[in-house]
């Protein structure tokens, strides 16, 4: 294990984006169970209020901090307000989504929205967090990507490239930030039962319950290391498939009925 900083509840607050549902909501609750004061950010203020109530009685607490990660200036101002109350020791940048254009005319509004949230939103959130943590000489930033970020697959013409971009971004940020005392991690989940995956109409191997996935994620935050990935079997399978020569790779997806 690296001696680089790993946030504990006594070190400061946690900030979780995309906290109104799915993995973000589950991670906020799991961190509160572990004693953190968690500032939960999403656009849906009513969902964040419900999340606050769900944390009642836990060792830590959750405080609603509504905001839109695509608003660069707004996110910076929101983070400054959080920092004025509780310095942020841990930032989990989870906000994301998947929108699809018609493949007869793709690359339009849905494609742009996916990149605005999944890539620009991560950059907008990471920037103020990294500035504050650099100034203190310690901090921890985890960016939620996806196993799909290892390489392209059918049916993910915007989501897949956006997650590949944040994996690449996390690698670059790690090299830059860790000499300054800031740990950077990438979280690459497989299929998890959330609102995002509920609409999928294709096989989702090794589908995980959200609570189990969030425990794995938070265990990875505490353990350290660069990549947190789960489930392990799907992670290895995905890695192997991406090393295949392209003729075999495409034949595999055609055989699976994916296109």
NORUR-V270590 format. One record per run of one state. SS is the DSSP state (alpha for helix, beta for strand, coil for the rest). FROM is the first residue (numbers start at 1). TO is the last residue. If there is no record, write none. Layout:
ss	from	to
SS	FROM	TO
SS	FROM	TO
This chain:
ss	from	to
coil	1	8
alpha	9	11
coil	12	12
beta	13	17
coil	18	21
alpha	22	33
coil	34	36
beta	37	41
coil	42	44
alpha	45	54
coil	55	60
beta	61	64
coil	65	71
alpha	72	85
coil	86	87
beta	88	93
coil	94	102
alpha	103	105
coil	106	108
alpha	109	136
coil	137	138
beta	139	144
coil	145	146
alpha	147	150
coil	151	158
alpha	159	180
coil	181	181
beta	182	189
coil	190	191
beta	192	192
coil	193	194
alpha	195	198
coil	199	207
beta	208	208
coil	209	209
alpha	210	223
coil	224	226
beta	227	230
coil	231	231
alpha	232	242
coil	243	245
alpha	246	255
coil	256	259
